[in-house]
Amino acid sequence: MRISSELSQFYRPEEFYRFVSSPTALTKPMLNATKLVGQIFEFAAYKVGISDGEDVFYKRTSGEFRKGDLKLVKTFNDLAPIIRGIEKTKNPEDALKFFIAPPGVN
C-alpha cells in the first residue's frame, strides 16, 4: 500500500501535491538530490584531475553494486524509485527470494 502511494505521486497530480505539501515526505528525496549533486561534482572533479576519486567509486562489492561501480548510480536510483523497480524486474528470480520465507520461519 505504501509503495503504491509513493509511486502514485509520479502519475497523479493530487498525490504529487500531497507529497510536496508534507515536509517530512520531502526530507529523503531532498537529501538524495543534494547527495546526487555533490556526487556529480565529485565525479566531474575526478574526470578533470582535481580529485583522486576516493568517493566516486565503490571500493568493494555492496549489495547490487560491484567494486569500481559509480556511487552516483545508486544515489540516482534512490532518487527515482521507479528505476529501481524496473531494475528488479529484469531478474525475477532474485526478487522472488525476498518473498519466500526460509524453512522454519512462519
Secondary structure, DSSP 4 states (H G I P E B T S, - for coil): -HHHHHHGGGT-HHHHHHHHH-HHHHHHHHHHHHHHHHHHHHHHHHHHTSS--TTTB-SS-BTTBPTT-BHHHHHHHHH-HHHHHHHHHT-HHHHHTTTSPPTT--
